[in-house]
Amino acid sequence: MALSIGCEESHLMFLRLFNSGISTTDLMVRDVALMFDKIFLSKHKLDLLNKRESVMSEKVIFRVYSSKDDFSRCGDIIRSLSLQGKLESALWLRNRMMQKSVIPDVTTHNYIINRLCRTGNMEKADWLIRQMLEFGPSPNCSTYNTFLKGYCRINDVDKALYLLSAMAKNGNWPNRVTCNILVHALCKKGLLEDAVKLLEQILEDDNGVATSDLITSTILIDSSFKSRNMEHALTLWVEMTQKCTEIDVIAYNVLINGFCLNGDMNFAYGSFCDMFKRGLLPDIFTLNTLISGLCKQRKLDEACYILKMMLIMGIGPDQLSYKMIIQALCIYGDIVRATKFLQCMLKDAMVPGPHIWNVLIDGYGRRGDVDKAFLIRDFMVEVGVTPNTFTYNALVLAEVKSGNILRAYSLKQEMLQFGLFPDVVTFNLLIGAACNFGHVQFALQLHDEMLRRGYDPDIITYTELIRGHCVGGNLKEAEELLGKVQRSGLPIDCVPYKILLKNLRRMRGPKKHLTSAKDG
């Protein structure tokens, strides 16, 4: 009787560990494994623990102390560890079970394989599947689908297709999920025709029992739009509407996005209205897609109207909704209205990231409104958003546009005080400003500082320096610098040549005038 109580206590300890609610750690797993060992104690160890008990056969002990509940608990722990990403511990516990001739079920194995594939450890996943084929349990379709998706995630579609043939050899015929994974991977690589052929082959091999479902058709339509094959996309849409009685919002989002990508906003609006006719309500993705399409076509009034309609429909605009409109308004010069949308965001307790603030600062800077640019920066800090290098580059541009080169340079020093480092753009702005004002020596000092800090000057850097030499009348230095750039192998455009030729003509003009005057 004492023996039974001891086993019961160990089993209760085992359950208490699992149900404690504490995050499972590697140490805890080993404690659980010790409990696990106690459940599977050999006949000899049991006799030592309890001499009063009669000798029991190995078979009886196994039956008493290794119930299905015990095994399921170990499987639950392995799944939990896999979800937490503690694969080493999960595999360790699996091995301990295998040593006791207890094989975890296929679902438990699938959890481990799923995590291995998500972390890109395909070799280990392959090893585990081979173990399953050798010792059991046999992999099912879900196992292979997870493995396929893992290869597709690392862009190794060839191995995924090879695995497709291995599935059939092991008695697992691909299902719709398999088909969708491979079709999506092929379309993502731009292999639309291969995706269609694969789908047709799977359907033929299935003797016409299966049909391409809504997800597969949606993937193919999306890929057709992205490859600018609108005719094929619309053909697939018509086929899908004829076969599928229930078309969902995602399918319409793909259709609307396709029309927006091709600049057909009238068709996009038509599909939007068709959604309502089918009893489908648009979601945030639908409306953001329309806003994106309208902003790209500079139809900013319509984009702003869509944003207002979102509020009426009860669909709250998100960060992306505001970001697209604010950015478009700033690009096309309507900085005042962009600032009002920023205020709307803050009113809705939605604090934008640095990008939106930087776009507004850049917008005011390009207008020459330095005070407003700094006001936005101060407001940005006030709401808890930390300025970055792009923020300071926008402020440097604002000062340069206003002709305040010293204040622009002081911003570079301020960056260093706040632990930020100027980049190539920062130096190019300062070098360009120095050259425009004829301070070529200062520009060259900035160029040397770039090199000391480990930055590689680009063609913009050298173009500004060539311009500076030309402004100062040092055409010889400008020609030498251009020759140096040519020999360096740095990609070069036509701008430096145009600057140099323009100044050469300007210098030769007065000489010709003087020569003709002397001849006269």
ABEGO torsion letter per residue (X at the ends): XAAAAAAAAAAAAAAAAAAAGBBBBAAAAAAAAAAAAAAABBAAAAAAABAABBBBBAAAAAAAABBAAAAAAAAAAAAAAAAAGBAAAAAAAAAAAAAAGBBBBAAAAAAAAAAAAAAGBAAAAAAAAAAAAAAOBBBBAAAAAAAAAAAAAAGBAAAAAAAAAAAAAAGBBBBAAAAAAAAAAAAAAGBAAAAAAAAAAAAAAAGGABBBBAAAAAAAAAAAAAAGBAAAAAAAAAAAAAABABBBAAAAAAAAAAAAAAGBAAAAAAAAAAAAAAGBBBBAAAAAAAAAAAAAAGBAAAAAAAAAAAAAAGBBBBAAAAAAAAAAAAAAGBAAAAAAAAAAAAAAGBBBBAAAAAAAAAAAAAAGBAAAAAAAAAAAAAAGBBBBAAAAAAAAAAAAAAGBAAAAAAAAAAAAAAGBBBBAAAAAAAAAAAAAAGBAAAAAAAAAAAAAAGBBBBAAAAAAAAAAAAAAGBAAAAAAAAAAAAAAGBBBBAAAAAAAAAAAAAAAAAAAAAAAAAAX
